[in-house]
Amino acid sequence: MRGRVLAVAAAAWVAWTGPARADDSWMQNVMTFRMEGDHVLAEGAFATDTADTFKTFLAENAPADGPWNKALYVRSPGGSLGAAIDMGNTLRARGMSVVAFDMCASACTYMLMGGINRVVTREGSYGVHQFSFGDASADPDKPFFTAKDVETHQSMVGELADYADAMGVDPRVVVVASRTPPSGMTFLTRQQLVNYKVDNVPADDPEGQSNGNVVIPGVTETEMAAAPPEAGSDTSIFESLKIKPHRISSTIALAMARRLVMAETLDLAGMEESLANSYAYNVEYNGRVMSGDSVVAEKRRMVGDWGVRRRSIDEDSLSVSCVADDLYCTVSGDYDYELGLHEGGFVSANRWHFTMDIMLPLILPRVTSETVSKAE
């Protein structure tokens, strides 16, 4: 996410204020970190410096750099949204997994998205609501905000959706959150957790994994029992650490391609919001090298010229391949596209084939090449 938005988000405290149980003293404290056997335990609320505290913890307990094959078990009522997102980015960069074994609410839900493997146990809960702004939320009817504040707020919602999408989580989670007032909380159902890819570790039990038996491929002791690879073997760092990221790069690339293909069916404002920050500085677009802004301008002209734009992706045609340690992926597929001047007016229908090369530097994927041609 861009530094401007993070700076605003870091000032937004969003903690669950519902009734606390007798054993919930951790809810009132700032988040702490400690090793518990083979995993990290994180308990408490996100303060503005929690992400820095976590980085200090990593410096003292983890390898100097590269993936750290550990799971972080968390319970948190929320707190600083900026710190939670910063910590989520750190978790993704270090290849760590996250388990919500109790309440993970508000800002915590965005931190959890950063895990390569994500588990919300049957005893855990994942609660979302709108982010809030301190004194303004205490008196929601008071006219605190300027037009610029509202513009920033709308931009933040888009940034949060992009962050979720980049982490391999369905942005509909952000939509659910945006419909829930700061004073309330919506807890996702098991079906939503799975469908939105919040919990991306398959479980045989329809209720999900239990706290007493959490299994994460490549992380838990059961999976680590296999003999390590021989020294000098030609394996990547993820393979040598037995980390199986559930095709996270291909999942992110597919989600991004779907979003961009369907963007031109939206109104102009919706299309531009969907395309924002999606293209590299320079893009090879239909054989021409042009700036990312020029690609968006080209699509803007298309939307402006046609009043009716309907697309339907052929899901069976989609394919994705990733190379170079999953830092680059190519997505291709077909879609049916109808163009018309207005409803009931001239309509042209064709099937088109697209190919997108997507660079995935862990948290900010960008399209570097895009081609579209009529399908045979």
C-alpha positions as CSV (number, residue, x, y, z in Angstrom):
1,M,0.0,0.0,0.0
2,R,1.2,3.5,-0.6
3,G,2.8,5.4,2.2
4,R,0.2,8.2,2.1
5,V,-2.6,5.8,2.9
6,L,-0.6,3.9,5.5
7,A,0.1,7.1,7.3
8,V,-3.6,7.8,7.6
9,A,-4.5,4.3,8.4
10,A,-2.0,4.1,11.2
11,A,-3.9,6.8,13.1
12,A,-7.1,4.8,12.9
13,W,-7.8,2.8,16.0
14,V,-10.4,0.2,15.6
15,A,-10.8,-2.1,18.6
16,W,-13.7,-4.3,19.5
17,T,-15.5,-2.8,22.5
18,G,-18.0,-5.6,23.1
19,P,-18.2,-7.4,26.5
20,A,-15.0,-9.1,27.6
21,R,-14.9,-12.4,29.3
22,A,-13.1,-12.9,32.7
23,D,-10.1,-14.5,31.0
24,D,-9.8,-11.8,28.3
25,S,-7.3,-9.5,30.1
26,W,-5.1,-9.8,26.9
27,M,-7.7,-7.7,25.1
28,Q,-6.9,-4.7,27.2
29,N,-3.1,-4.9,26.6
30,V,-0.8,-3.9,23.8
31,M,0.3,-6.9,21.7
32,T,3.2,-9.0,22.9
33,F,5.2,-11.8,21.1
34,R,6.8,-14.9,22.6
35,M,7.9,-18.3,21.5
36,E,5.5,-21.1,22.5
37,G,7.2,-24.4,21.5
38,D,7.4,-24.5,17.7
39,H,5.3,-21.4,17.1
40,V,5.0,-17.6,17.9
41,L,2.2,-16.5,20.2
42,A,0.8,-12.9,19.6
43,E,-1.7,-11.5,22.1
44,G,-3.2,-8.1,22.5
45,A,-4.1,-5.0,20.6
46,F,-2.1,-3.4,17.8
47,A,-0.4,-0.2,18.9
48,T,1.1,2.2,16.3
49,D,4.6,0.7,17.0
50,T,3.5,-3.0,17.1
51,A,4.9,-3.8,13.6
52,D,8.3,-2.4,14.8
53,T,8.1,-4.5,18.0
54,F,7.4,-7.6,15.8
55,K,10.4,-6.8,13.6
56,T,12.6,-6.5,16.7
57,F,11.2,-9.9,17.9
58,L,12.1,-11.4,14.5
59,A,15.6,-10.0,14.7
60,E,16.1,-11.7,18.1
61,N,14.5,-15.1,17.2
62,A,14.5,-15.6,13.5
63,P,17.2,-16.0,10.8
64,A,18.6,-12.7,9.6
65,D,16.7,-12.9,6.3
66,G,14.7,-15.2,4.1
67,P,11.6,-17.3,5.0
68,W,11.1,-18.4,8.6
69,N,9.1,-21.6,8.7
70,K,7.0,-20.8,11.7
71,A,3.3,-20.1,12.4
72,L,2.1,-17.1,14.3
73,Y,-0.9,-17.9,16.6
74,V,-2.8,-14.7,17.3
75,R,-5.7,-13.4,19.3
76,S,-6.4,-9.7,19.1
77,P,-9.4,-7.3,19.3
78,G,-7.8,-4.9,16.7
79,G,-6.0,-1.6,17.1
80,S,-3.8,0.3,14.7
81,L,-4.8,-0.6,11.1
82,G,-1.5,0.8,9.7
83,A,0.6,-1.4,12.1
84,A,-1.5,-4.5,11.3
85,I,-1.0,-4.1,7.6
86,D,2.7,-3.4,8.0
87,M,3.0,-6.6,10.1
88,G,1.0,-8.5,7.4
89,N,3.5,-7.4,4.8
90,T,6.4,-8.6,7.1
91,L,4.7,-11.9,7.6
92,R,4.3,-12.4,3.8
93,A,7.9,-11.3,3.2
94,R,9.2,-13.9,5.7
95,G,7.0,-16.7,4.4
96,M,5.2,-17.2,7.8
97,S,1.8,-18.7,8.5
98,V,-1.0,-17.3,10.8
99,V,-3.5,-19.2,13.0
100,A,-6.4,-17.3,14.6
101,F,-7.1,-19.6,17.6
102,D,-9.3,-17.1,19.4
103,M,-10.8,-13.7,18.4
104,C,-9.1,-11.9,15.5
105,A,-11.1,-8.8,14.9
106,S,-10.9,-5.5,13.2
107,A,-7.3,-4.6,12.3
108,C,-6.2,-8.1,13.2
109,T,-8.1,-9.5,10.2
110,Y,-5.8,-7.5,7.8
111,M,-2.7,-8.7,9.6
112,L,-3.9,-12.3,9.2
113,M,-4.2,-11.9,5.4
114,G,-0.4,-11.6,5.3
115,G,0.1,-15.3,6.2
116,I,1.2,-17.6,3.4
117,N,-1.0,-20.3,5.1
118,R,-4.0,-19.0,7.0
119,V,-6.1,-20.9,9.5
120,V,-9.1,-19.7,11.5
121,T,-9.9,-22.6,13.9
122,R,-13.4,-23.6,14.9
123,E,-12.7,-22.0,18.3
124,G,-11.4,-18.9,16.6
125,S,-13.4,-16.0,15.1
126,Y,-12.7,-13.5,12.3
127,G,-14.6,-10.2,12.9
128,V,-14.7,-7.3,10.5
129,H,-16.1,-3.7,10.6
130,Q,-15.4,-0.3,9.2
131,F,-12.2,1.5,10.3
132,S,-12.8,4.5,12.5
133,F,-11.2,7.8,13.3
134,G,-11.0,8.3,17.1
135,D,-13.1,11.3,18.3
136,A,-15.1,11.3,15.1
137,S,-16.4,7.8,15.8
138,A,-17.3,8.7,19.3
139,D,-19.7,11.4,17.9
140,P,-20.6,10.2,14.4
141,D,-23.1,13.0,13.8
142,K,-20.6,15.8,14.4
143,P,-19.3,17.3,11.1
144,F,-15.6,16.5,11.5
145,F,-14.6,15.8,8.0
146,T,-13.8,17.9,4.9
147,A,-14.3,16.8,1.3
148,K,-10.6,15.9,1.2
149,D,-11.1,13.6,4.2
150,V,-14.0,11.8,2.4
151,E,-11.8,11.4,-0.7
152,T,-9.0,9.9,1.5
153,H,-11.5,7.5,3.1
154,Q,-12.7,6.3,-0.3
155,S,-9.1,5.8,-1.4
156,M,-8.4,3.8,1.7
157,V,-11.2,1.4,1.0
158,G,-9.8,0.8,-2.5
159,E,-6.3,0.3,-1.0
160,L,-7.6,-2.2,1.5
161,A,-9.4,-4.1,-1.3
162,D,-6.1,-4.1,-3.4
163,Y,-4.2,-5.3,-0.3
164,A,-6.6,-8.2,0.2
165,D,-6.5,-9.1,-3.5
166,A,-2.7,-9.0,-3.5
167,M,-2.6,-11.3,-0.5
168,G,-4.8,-13.9,-2.2
169,V,-7.9,-13.0,-0.2
170,D,-11.2,-12.2,-1.9
171,P,-11.8,-8.4,-1.7
172,R,-15.4,-9.1,-0.8
173,V,-14.1,-9.3,2.8
174,V,-13.5,-5.5,2.6
175,V,-17.1,-5.1,1.2
176,V,-18.5,-6.9,4.2
177,A,-16.4,-4.8,6.6
178,S,-17.5,-1.5,4.9
179,R,-21.1,-2.4,5.5
180,T,-20.6,-2.9,9.3
181,P,-20.5,0.2,11.5
182,P,-17.4,0.7,13.7
183,S,-19.6,0.1,16.8
184,G,-20.6,-3.4,15.5
185,M,-18.9,-6.5,14.3
186,T,-19.6,-9.1,11.5
187,F,-18.1,-12.5,12.2
188,L,-17.5,-14.4,9.0
189,T,-19.1,-17.8,8.7
190,R,-17.1,-21.0,8.0
191,Q,-18.4,-20.9,4.4
192,Q,-17.3,-17.3,4.0
193,L,-13.9,-18.0,5.5
194,V,-13.3,-20.7,2.9
195,N,-15.0,-19.0,0.0
196,Y,-13.2,-15.7,0.5
197,K,-9.9,-17.7,1.0
198,V,-9.3,-16.2,4.4
199,D,-8.8,-19.7,5.6
200,N,-6.8,-21.3,2.8
201,V,-5.7,-24.5,4.5
202,P,-8.2,-27.3,3.5
203,A,-9.8,-29.2,6.4
204,D,-11.7,-32.5,6.3
205,D,-14.1,-31.3,9.0
206,P,-16.7,-28.8,7.7
207,E,-16.3,-26.8,10.9
208,G,-12.6,-26.3,10.3
209,Q,-9.5,-27.3,12.2
210,S,-9.6,-27.4,16.0
211,N,-7.1,-25.8,18.4
212,G,-6.0,-29.2,19.6
213,N,-4.9,-30.4,16.1
214,V,-3.9,-27.6,13.8
215,V,-2.1,-29.0,10.7
216,I,-0.3,-26.6,8.3
217,P,1.4,-28.3,5.3
218,G,5.1,-27.8,5.6
219,V,5.0,-26.1,9.0
220,T,3.6,-28.5,11.6
221,E,5.7,-31.3,13.1
222,T,3.6,-33.9,11.3
223,E,4.6,-32.5,7.9
224,M,8.2,-31.8,9.0
225,A,8.9,-35.5,9.8
226,A,10.3,-36.2,6.3
227,A,14.0,-36.2,5.9
228,P,15.5,-32.8,4.9
229,P,16.9,-32.6,1.3
230,E,20.5,-33.6,0.8
231,A,23.1,-30.8,0.9
232,G,23.7,-29.3,-2.5
233,S,20.4,-30.5,-3.9
234,D,18.8,-28.3,-6.5
235,T,15.9,-27.1,-4.5
236,S,14.5,-23.6,-3.8
237,I,14.4,-22.1,-0.4
238,F,10.7,-22.8,-0.1
239,E,11.3,-26.5,-0.9
240,S,14.2,-26.8,1.5
241,L,12.1,-25.5,4.3
242,K,9.1,-27.7,3.4
243,I,6.9,-24.6,2.9
244,K,3.9,-25.2,0.6
245,P,2.4,-21.9,-0.1
246,H,-0.8,-23.3,-1.7
247,R,0.1,-21.8,-5.1
248,I,-0.3,-18.4,-3.6
249,S,1.4,-16.6,-6.5
250,S,-0.9,-18.3,-9.1
251,T,-3.9,-17.5,-6.9
252,I,-3.0,-13.9,-6.7
253,A,-2.2,-13.7,-10.5
254,L,-5.6,-15.3,-11.4
255,A,-7.5,-13.0,-9.1
256,M,-5.8,-10.0,-10.5
257,A,-6.4,-11.0,-14.1
258,R,-10.1,-11.7,-13.5
259,R,-10.4,-8.2,-11.9
260,L,-8.7,-6.5,-14.8
261,V,-10.6,-8.3,-17.5
262,M,-14.0,-7.4,-15.8
263,A,-12.9,-3.8,-15.0
264,E,-14.1,-2.5,-18.4
265,T,-17.7,-3.6,-17.6
266,L,-17.8,-1.0,-14.8
267,D,-18.6,2.6,-15.0
268,L,-15.7,5.0,-15.6
269,A,-15.0,5.7,-11.9
270,G,-15.3,2.0,-11.0
271,M,-13.0,1.0,-13.8
272,E,-10.3,3.5,-12.9
273,E,-10.5,2.5,-9.2
274,S,-10.1,-1.2,-10.2
275,L,-7.2,-0.4,-12.5
276,A,-5.4,1.9,-10.1
277,N,-1.8,0.7,-9.3
278,S,-2.3,-2.4,-11.4
279,Y,0.2,-1.7,-14.2
280,A,4.0,-1.4,-14.2
281,Y,5.7,1.9,-15.0
282,N,6.2,0.6,-18.6
283,V,3.9,-2.0,-20.1
284,E,4.0,-3.9,-23.4
285,Y,0.4,-3.5,-24.4
286,N,-0.7,-5.3,-27.6
287,G,2.8,-5.1,-29.0
288,R,3.5,-1.5,-28.0
289,V,5.6,-0.3,-25.1
290,M,3.7,2.4,-23.2
291,S,3.3,3.7,-19.7
292,G,0.9,2.2,-17.3
293,D,-1.0,5.5,-17.2
294,S,-1.3,5.3,-21.0
295,V,-2.8,1.8,-20.8
296,V,-5.4,3.1,-18.3
297,A,-6.2,6.0,-20.6
298,E,-6.7,3.6,-23.6
299,K,-9.2,1.6,-21.6
300,R,-10.9,4.8,-20.4
301,R,-11.5,5.8,-24.1
302,M,-13.0,2.4,-24.7
303,V,-15.4,2.7,-21.8
304,G,-16.3,6.2,-22.9
305,D,-17.1,5.2,-26.5
306,W,-19.4,2.3,-25.7
307,G,-22.5,2.6,-23.5
308,V,-23.0,-1.2,-23.2
309,R,-20.0,-3.5,-22.2
310,R,-20.7,-7.0,-21.1
311,R,-18.0,-9.6,-20.5
312,S,-18.2,-13.3,-19.4
313,I,-15.0,-15.1,-18.7
314,D,-14.7,-18.7,-19.8
315,E,-13.4,-20.2,-16.5
316,D,-12.5,-23.5,-18.2
317,S,-10.1,-21.6,-20.6
318,L,-8.1,-19.9,-17.8
319,S,-4.5,-21.1,-17.2
320,V,-1.7,-19.8,-15.1
321,S,2.0,-20.6,-15.0
322,C,4.6,-19.1,-12.7
323,V,8.4,-19.1,-12.9
324,A,11.5,-17.7,-11.1
325,D,10.4,-18.6,-7.6
326,D,6.9,-17.5,-8.3
327,L,7.9,-13.9,-8.9
328,Y,6.5,-13.9,-12.4
329,C,3.2,-15.4,-13.6
330,T,1.5,-15.6,-17.0
331,V,-2.3,-15.8,-17.0
332,S,-4.3,-16.5,-20.2
333,G,-7.9,-17.3,-21.1
334,D,-10.9,-16.4,-23.2
335,Y,-13.9,-14.1,-22.6
336,D,-17.1,-13.3,-24.5
337,Y,-17.4,-9.5,-25.0
338,E,-20.5,-7.6,-26.1
339,L,-20.2,-3.9,-27.1
340,G,-23.2,-1.7,-27.8
341,L,-24.1,2.0,-28.2
342,H,-27.0,1.7,-25.8
343,E,-29.4,-1.0,-24.5
344,G,-31.4,-2.2,-27.5
345,G,-29.0,-0.5,-29.9
346,F,-26.2,-1.8,-32.0
347,V,-24.4,-4.7,-30.3
348,S,-21.2,-6.5,-31.5
349,A,-20.4,-9.8,-29.8
350,N,-17.1,-11.6,-30.1
351,R,-14.8,-14.0,-28.2
352,W,-11.4,-12.6,-27.2
353,H,-8.3,-14.2,-26.0
354,F,-6.0,-12.4,-23.4
355,T,-2.6,-13.0,-22.0
356,M,-1.1,-11.1,-19.0
357,D,2.4,-11.2,-17.6
358,I,2.3,-10.3,-14.0
359,M,5.2,-9.5,-11.7
360,L,4.5,-10.4,-8.0
361,P,7.0,-8.8,-5.6
362,L,5.0,-10.5,-2.7
363,I,2.7,-7.6,-2.0
364,L,2.3,-5.3,-5.0
365,P,1.6,-7.2,-8.2
366,R,1.9,-5.4,-11.5
367,V,1.0,-6.2,-15.1
368,T,4.1,-5.9,-17.3
369,S,2.6,-7.2,-20.5
370,E,-1.0,-7.6,-21.8
371,T,-2.2,-8.7,-25.2
372,V,-5.8,-9.1,-26.4
373,S,-6.8,-10.7,-29.8
374,K,-9.9,-12.3,-31.3
375,A,-10.1,-16.0,-30.4
376,E,-10.0,-18.5,-33.2
